[in-house]
């Protein structure tokens, strides 16, 4: 096995693990929301986030090491796709952890309806992350495009729905500004999380189609 083949195999496994960890953070959030039990949510999500951060550094080091060795054009494109997507997945984890913190902090002080508002969007984003992992493992362009479609057609709609709900509750209870601001922050975090998944999906499509792998985050 060549240097490039070994590195590609290794990075594929580790990148899939990183996707799995970020999905685990979303799963922790949606499980807590489903059960309406938020105690310890920040701790659970934080443990996954720390593992994600360590894995990001490991993958980054592996990519830099691989760049120093001989790589075919296809192998180089793959390594660049992975390298440039690390920040996106790290930020996905950051946003998921932020939502976990807000949910746990709000739980004792607000009505369950406010907390449950996040569940449809978290469910959708978790499904997108699962599709992204499949697209990466199988080099499936259609699955990558499905991630993009869901973000454009459904994430934005649910985001707007969460904002409207928080504004409605603020109108009903004008003294509860802190809760409304936290709900807005959670909605924005989840919307941005979707954007980062799309960035990875776009790079993956470019990789499979043999196009230039874009580097924006």
Order of alpha helices (4+ residues) and beta strands (2+ residues): alpha-alpha-alpha-alpha-alpha-alpha-alpha-alpha
